[in-house]
Amino acid sequence: MRRSLIIAMGARAIRTLTAARSHRGRYPARDQTTSFLGPEPRGKDARTWHIRDKRKLSPRLREFFLYSPALGRTVGVRVLLPGIPAEVSPVIHLFHGGGDDFRSWTDFGSAEELTLDSPYLVVMPDGGAGTYSRLAVGSKVHDWPRFHTEEIPAFLKANFSVDWAPASQLVAGLSMGGYGAMKYAAWHPDRYGSAAAFSSPLDPLSTVPAFDIIAMREGARSLSLFGDPALDRSEWLANSPYALAENLRGLDLWFSAGSGSLEGAKDRDLLESMISSQGERFSARLNSLGIRHSWFPRTSGLHNWTSWERELGAWLKTLSRRRNYASSDRRRTDRVADGGQFTFLTGHALFDIHGWRVEISRRRAQVVRFDAVSAAGFSLTGTGSFRVRTPGLFDPGRRYDISVSGPSGDNAYQQKADKKGRLTFTGRLAAAMHDPIIPGKRTAHFATLGQDEVTTVRIASAPVDAAVDGERSTADVPDPSQTESTDDPTGVYIESGRESTAADSSER
């Protein structure tokens, strides 16, 4: 009953917002937005992103229509040039919410006026219905994260003079756009320096109906976004800023929400009230992890543009004060790139973080913990098999002692760093031989097997005399994992890589 009521309320709110924008003539349907461009590119022209049309709307505002291979169609992007020009400019990636589009921040949120005295180049890409996720719609896949985090940066690099230091890459949004901003920051903490969310759901598992509504609005089937919350829980956690909060350490975090009511009014905005309670929980989660952040629960405010315009202005003022306070040589530095230790949670089977490249072969989705990562080694929590390549942290041509310990046993061997100073490791994680090929009710008990097992890799310099000419070269000693069976029995997923996260999830 409660789920049905929330879905009905959410659907009604989205219909109301859409009708209001259509009535004003400022929110055209998707086919109306790009119909003047003609048929979508095909063949070779559809393999890479490219600008199909552009126009100048004001001295600072530009509008582009890009063909996106990640989406398989043309979408709109608006760009605000810096109010204070510079040789290179920091960037704010500003996302809209559900029921809006790439024009909304300038049409309804006064983004152009609010950024008049700021040094930021503001890019406002389309986000479709607002899932900010990879979504199957019929036979097609809308890969919004790839569009936002790969194609948009490539578009900026090709057309604008941009500062790509993490401290100069900021990501923000309202409602579902704020969810996307915080999620992208958790996915790529080495890429962004700041993240802000205005009235945003930051814990998807607590707002399943709302995410379901957004996905269906884009044309997908019910529960097709991240799957069933119970059976596919790892997918929900892998797309949850709340579950991935550890990755946000060191970023400048700012989020806010209204109370859901106005002073003197009896009516209450239940959606904003629910989001405010999520903000409280997200703040508590960050506090428990010792992560600094700015949380602003407003005593009034609804889920509307009046509130979001106010919040964007407040955030920009905060950024201005921090710029004035901090000298240019006190910008956020990234010691991790030089071999500093870090931890990373992810649900991706292939990912790059701080120069490390990790590939995990698996049959089911899982959240893995890439832990205590440094030049001395690392550990991986999860199931399946892995391949890890380090950044260029080591002396090219030098041999190193490698020890791998985990559920499959202990192995020790030597490896020589390549000419770029990198080492590459392969091995097996937990439960590799126990994962059923065809999941089903009879094999449901395999779902959590091995989820807490840890595989550890340690790296140490080999003795200088280990490779004396004329003796047996240790470089010829193969990596034990390379000599095992070529079968690829990958494992089942885990709900979380840390007990505290699992405990938090169990509260729901």
C-alpha positions in Angstrom: 0.0 0.0 0.0 2.8 2.4 0.9 4.7 1.6 -2.2 1.6 2.2 -4.4 0.9 5.5 -2.7 4.4 6.7 -3.2 4.4 5.7 -6.9 1.1 7.4 -7.5 2.3 10.6 -5.8 5.6 10.6 -7.7 3.9 10.0 -11.0 1.5 12.9 -10.4 4.3 15.2 -9.4 6.2 14.4 -12.6 3.1 14.9 -14.8 2.5 18.3 -13.1 6.0 19.5 -13.7 6.0 18.3 -17.3 2.7 20.0 -18.0 3.8 23.3 -16.5 6.9 23.4 -18.7 5.0 22.4 -21.9 2.4 25.1 -21.2 5.1 27.7 -21.0 6.6 26.5 -24.3 10.0 26.0 -22.7 10.0 22.2 -22.2 9.7 20.6 -25.7 9.4 16.8 -26.1 12.6 15.0 -27.1 11.5 14.6 -30.7 10.7 18.3 -30.9 14.1 19.2 -29.4 16.2 17.5 -32.2 13.8 17.0 -35.1 15.2 20.0 -36.9 18.5 18.2 -37.2 17.1 15.4 -39.4 17.9 11.6 -39.1 20.4 10.5 -36.5 23.9 9.6 -37.8 24.6 6.1 -38.9 27.6 3.9 -39.7 31.0 5.5 -39.2 29.5 8.8 -38.2 27.7 7.2 -35.2 30.9 5.8 -33.7 32.2 9.0 -32.1 30.6 12.0 -30.4 30.4 15.1 -32.5 28.6 18.5 -32.6 25.6 18.5 -34.9 24.5 22.1 -34.2 25.5 25.0 -32.0 24.2 28.5 -31.3 24.9 31.6 -29.3 22.0 32.5 -27.0 23.6 35.4 -25.1 27.1 36.8 -24.6 27.9 34.0 -22.1 25.3 31.2 -23.0 26.0 28.6 -25.7 23.8 25.8 -26.8 25.1 22.6 -28.4 23.5 19.5 -29.8 25.9 16.5 -29.6 25.5 13.1 -31.1 26.4 10.6 -28.3 27.5 7.0 -29.1 26.8 6.2 -25.4 23.1 7.1 -25.9 22.8 6.3 -29.6 21.1 9.7 -30.3 21.6 13.4 -30.2 21.2 15.3 -27.0 21.4 18.9 -25.9 24.1 20.6 -23.8 24.2 24.2 -22.6 27.5 25.9 -21.6 27.9 29.1 -19.6 31.2 30.9 -20.2 33.1 32.1 -17.1 31.9 35.4 -15.7 35.6 36.1 -14.9 37.6 34.9 -17.9 41.0 33.2 -17.4 43.6 31.4 -19.4 42.2 28.1 -18.1 38.9 27.8 -16.2 37.6 25.5 -13.5 34.4 23.6 -14.4 31.1 23.0 -12.7 29.2 20.1 -14.1 25.6 21.1 -13.3 22.9 18.4 -13.6 19.1 18.9 -13.8 16.4 16.8 -12.1 13.6 14.5 -13.2 11.0 16.3 -15.3 13.6 18.9 -16.6 16.2 19.0 -19.3 19.5 20.7 -20.2 17.8 24.1 -20.5 16.2 24.1 -17.0 19.1 25.6 -14.9 19.2 28.7 -17.2 15.5 28.9 -17.8 14.2 28.4 -14.3 17.2 28.4 -11.9 18.9 31.7 -12.8 22.2 29.9 -13.4 23.4 32.6 -15.8 22.8 35.4 -13.3 24.2 33.6 -10.3 27.5 32.8 -12.0 28.0 36.3 -13.4 30.9 37.0 -11.0 32.4 33.5 -10.9 35.4 32.1 -12.7 33.7 28.8 -13.5 32.8 27.4 -16.9 29.4 25.8 -16.3 28.4 22.8 -18.4 24.7 21.6 -18.2 24.3 18.4 -20.2 21.0 16.6 -20.7 20.2 13.8 -18.4 17.1 12.3 -19.9 14.5 11.4 -17.4 17.1 11.7 -14.7 18.3 8.2 -13.8 22.0 9.1 -14.2 22.6 5.4 -14.6 23.0 2.8 -17.3 19.5 1.9 -18.4 18.1 -0.7 -20.8 15.1 0.7 -22.8 13.8 -2.0 -25.1 16.7 -3.2 -27.2 18.8 -0.1 -26.6 21.0 0.9 -23.7 21.2 4.5 -22.5 24.6 4.8 -20.9 24.2 8.2 -19.1 27.3 7.8 -16.9 29.5 7.2 -20.0 28.0 10.3 -21.6 28.5 12.5 -18.6 31.9 11.3 -17.4 33.6 10.5 -20.7 32.0 12.2 -23.6 31.3 15.5 -22.0 34.9 15.9 -20.7 36.1 15.1 -24.2 33.7 17.7 -25.6 35.0 20.3 -23.2 38.6 19.4 -23.9 38.1 19.9 -27.6 36.3 23.2 -27.4 37.3 25.1 -24.2 40.3 26.0 -22.2 39.7 24.0 -19.0 41.7 23.3 -15.8 41.6 19.5 -15.4 43.1 19.4 -11.9 40.7 17.5 -9.5 40.3 20.7 -7.4 39.0 22.5 -10.5 36.4 19.9 -11.4 33.2 20.4 -9.5 30.0 18.4 -9.9 26.5 19.4 -8.6 22.8 19.0 -9.3 19.3 19.3 -8.0 17.0 16.4 -7.0 18.0 13.4 -9.2 20.8 15.5 -10.7 22.3 15.9 -7.2 22.1 12.1 -6.8 24.0 11.8 -10.1 26.6 14.3 -9.0 27.3 12.6 -5.7 27.4 9.2 -7.3 29.8 10.2 -10.0 32.0 11.7 -7.3 32.0 8.4 -5.4 32.8 6.5 -8.6 35.6 8.9 -9.5 37.1 10.5 -6.4 40.4 11.0 -8.2 38.6 13.1 -10.9 36.6 15.6 -8.9 37.4 18.0 -6.0 33.8 19.0 -5.0 30.3 17.6 -5.1 27.0 19.3 -4.2 23.4 18.0 -4.1 20.3 20.1 -3.6 17.2 18.2 -2.4 18.6 14.9 -3.6 17.9 11.3 -2.8 21.3 9.9 -1.7 20.2 6.5 -0.5 18.4 4.7 -3.4 17.5 1.7 -1.3 15.3 4.0 0.8 13.6 5.5 -2.3 13.0 2.5 -4.6 9.6 3.7 -5.9 11.0 7.1 -6.9 13.8 5.5 -8.9 11.4 3.1 -10.4 9.2 6.0 -11.6 12.1 7.8 -13.1 13.2 4.7 -15.1 9.7 4.0 -16.4 9.5 7.7 -17.5 12.4 7.1 -19.7 10.7 4.0 -21.2 12.1 1.2 -19.2 10.2 -1.6 -17.5 9.5 -1.5 -13.8 12.5 -2.6 -11.6 14.8 -2.7 -14.6 17.1 0.1 -13.4 19.1 -1.7 -10.7 16.9 -4.8 -10.5 15.0 -6.2 -7.6 16.1 -4.5 -4.3 16.3 -7.8 -2.5 17.7 -10.2 -5.2 19.9 -7.6 -6.9 20.9 -5.7 -3.8 24.5 -5.3 -4.8 23.5 -3.3 -7.9 21.6 -0.9 -5.7 24.6 -0.5 -3.4 27.0 -0.1 -6.3 24.9 2.9 -7.4 24.3 4.4 -3.9 26.3 7.4 -2.7 25.3 6.3 0.9 26.8 2.8 0.4 29.9 4.2 -1.3 30.4 7.1 1.1 33.9 6.0 2.0 35.1 7.0 -1.5 34.1 10.6 -0.8 36.9 11.1 1.8 38.9 14.2 0.9 36.3 15.8 -1.3 34.5 19.1 -0.6 30.9 17.9 0.1 27.9 20.2 0.3 24.2 19.1 0.4 21.0 20.6 1.5 17.2 20.0 1.7 14.1 21.9 2.7 11.7 20.9 5.5 8.9 20.2 3.0 6.8 23.1 4.3 6.6 26.9 4.3 6.1 29.2 7.3 2.5 29.7 8.0 1.3 27.0 5.5 -0.5 23.8 6.5 0.4 21.8 3.4 3.4 19.6 3.4 5.7 18.5 0.6 6.2 14.8 1.5 8.9 14.3 -1.2 11.1 17.1 0.2 10.5 15.8 3.8 11.6 12.3 2.8 14.7 13.7 1.1 15.5 15.8 4.1 15.5 12.7 6.3 17.8 11.0 3.8 20.1 14.0 4.1 20.2 13.5 7.9 21.1 9.8 7.5 23.8 10.6 4.8 25.3 13.2 7.1 25.3 10.7 10.0 27.0 8.2 7.8 29.8 10.6 6.8 30.2 11.5 10.5 30.7 7.9 11.4 33.4 7.6 8.8 35.1 10.8 9.9 34.5 12.5 6.6 34.1 16.3 6.7 31.1 17.7 4.9 28.5 20.6 4.9 24.9 19.6 5.5 22.2 22.3 5.5 18.7 21.1 6.6 16.5 24.1 5.9 13.7 25.0 8.3 11.5 25.7 5.3 11.5 25.0 1.6 9.7 22.8 -1.0 10.8 20.6 -3.8 10.8 23.4 -6.4 12.9 25.9 -8.3 12.6 28.6 -5.6 14.5 26.4 -3.3 17.1 25.2 -5.9 17.9 28.7 -7.1 18.5 29.7 -3.5 20.7 26.6 -2.9 22.8 27.2 -6.0 23.4 30.8 -4.9 24.4 29.7 -1.4 26.8 27.0 -2.7 28.5 29.5 -5.1 29.0 32.0 -2.3 30.6 29.3 -0.2 32.9 28.5 -3.1 33.8 32.2 -3.4 34.7 32.5 0.3 36.9 29.4 0.1 38.7 30.8 -3.0 39.3 34.1 -1.2 40.6 32.3 1.9 42.8 29.8 0.3 45.9 31.0 -1.6 46.7 29.5 -5.0 49.4 27.2 -3.5 47.0 25.7 -1.0 44.9 23.8 -3.5 43.9 20.2 -2.9 46.8 18.0 -3.6 46.6 14.3 -4.6 49.3 12.3 -2.9 47.7 9.1 -3.9 49.0 9.5 -7.4 52.5 9.3 -6.0 51.9 6.0 -4.3 50.0 7.2 -1.2 47.6 4.7 0.4 43.9 4.7 -0.4 40.8 2.5 -0.2 38.1 2.2 -2.9 34.6 0.6 -3.0 33.1 -0.2 -6.3 30.5 -2.4 -8.1 32.3 -2.1 -11.5 34.1 -5.2 -12.8 36.6 -2.9 -14.7 37.8 0.3 -13.2 40.7 2.7 -13.1 41.5 4.6 -9.9 44.6 6.8 -9.1 46.5 5.1 -11.9 45.7 1.6 -10.9 43.7 -0.6 -13.3 41.7 -3.5 -11.9 39.7 -6.1 -13.8 37.5 -8.7 -12.0 36.0 -11.7 -13.8 32.8 -12.7 -12.2 29.4 -14.2 -13.0 27.4 -12.0 -10.7 27.4 -8.4 -9.7 29.3 -7.6 -6.4 30.7 -4.7 -4.5 34.4 -5.2 -4.0 36.8 -3.4 -1.6 40.2 -2.4 -3.1 41.9 -1.8 0.2 45.1 -0.5 1.7 46.4 0.2 -1.8 50.0 1.5 -2.0 53.4 0.7 -3.5 53.7 -2.0 -0.8 50.7 -4.0 -2.0 46.9 -4.2 -1.7 44.0 -6.4 -0.8 40.8 -7.3 -2.6 37.6 -8.5 -1.0 35.1 -10.4 -3.2 34.8 -13.4 -5.4 36.0 -14.4 -8.9 39.4 -13.8 -10.4 41.4 -10.6 -10.8 44.0 -8.8 -12.8 45.6 -5.7 -11.3 48.1 -3.4 -13.0 49.9 -0.8 -10.9 50.9 2.7 -12.0 54.5 3.4 -12.8 55.6 3.3 -9.1 58.6 1.0 -9.5 62.1 1.0 -11.0 61.9 -0.3 -14.7 63.6 -3.6 -15.1 64.0 -4.3 -11.4 62.8 -7.5 -9.8 60.3 -7.5 -6.9 59.2 -10.3 -4.5 55.5 -10.9 -4.8 53.4 -12.8 -2.3 49.8 -13.5 -2.8 47.7 -15.0 0.1 44.0 -15.7 0.0 41.3 -18.4 0.1 43.0 -20.3 -2.7 46.3 -20.6 -0.8 49.6 -18.7 -0.6 51.9 -18.1 -3.5 55.3 -16.4 -3.8 57.2 -15.5 -6.9 59.3 -12.7 -8.5 58.3 -10.3 -11.2 60.2 -7.6 -13.1 58.7 -4.2 -13.5 58.1 -3.2 -17.2 59.8 -0.3 -18.9 57.1 2.0 -17.5 57.7 0.9 -14.0 54.5 -1.1 -13.7 53.7 -4.6 -12.2 50.8 -6.8 -13.2 49.2 -9.4 -10.9 46.6 -12.1 -11.7 45.0 -14.4 -9.2 41.8 -15.9 -7.8 39.5 -14.5 -5.1 37.0 -16.4 -3.0 34.4 -19.0 -4.0 35.5 -19.2 -7.6 34.6 -22.9 -7.8 31.3 -22.7 -6.1 29.4 -20.1 -8.2 26.5 -21.7 -10.2 26.5 -21.0 -13.9 22.7 -20.7 -13.9 21.4 -18.9 -10.8 18.1 -20.0 -9.5 16.1 -20.9 -6.4 18.0 -24.1 -5.9 21.3 -22.2 -5.9 20.2 -19.1 -3.9 22.4 -20.2 -0.9 25.5 -19.4 -3.0 24.6 -15.7 -3.0 26.8 -14.7 -0.1 29.4 -17.5 -0.2 32.9 -16.0 0.2 31.8 -12.4 0.4 34.0 -11.6 3.4 37.1 -13.4 2.1 40.2 -11.2 1.5 43.0 -11.8 -1.0 46.2 -9.9 -0.2 49.1 -9.0 -2.5 52.4 -7.8 -1.0 55.3 -6.3 -2.9 58.9 -6.0 -1.8 62.2 -5.3 -3.6 64.1 -8.5 -4.4 67.7 -8.9 -3.2 70.2 -7.4 -5.6 72.0 -10.8 -6.1 68.7 -12.5 -7.0 69.4 -12.3 -10.7 73.2 -12.8 -11.0 74.3 -13.6 -14.5 74.7 -17.3 -15.1 72.2 -18.4 -12.4 68.6 -19.3 -12.9 66.7 -16.1 -13.5 63.8 -15.5 -11.2 62.0 -13.7 -14.1 61.4 -17.1 -15.5 59.4 -18.1 -12.4 55.8 -17.8 -13.6 53.0 -16.2 -11.7 51.3 -19.3 -10.1 47.9 -17.9 -11.0 48.9 -18.0 -14.7 49.5 -21.8 -14.5 46.2 -22.7 -12.9 43.2 -23.9 -14.9 42.0 -21.5 -17.6 38.5 -21.9 -16.5 37.0 -18.7 -15.2 34.8 -19.7 -12.3 34.0 -16.3 -10.9 32.0 -15.8 -7.8 28.8 -14.5 -6.3 28.2 -10.9 -5.2 28.6 -9.3 -1.8 26.4 -6.7 -0.3 29.2 -4.6 1.0 32.9 -4.7 1.5 32.7 -3.5 5.1 30.7 -4.6 8.2 29.7 -1.1 9.0 28.0 -0.7 5.6 26.2 -4.0 6.0 25.1 -2.9 9.4 23.7 0.4 8.1 21.9 -1.4 5.3 20.3 -3.8 7.8 18.6 -0.9 9.6 16.2 -0.4 6.7 
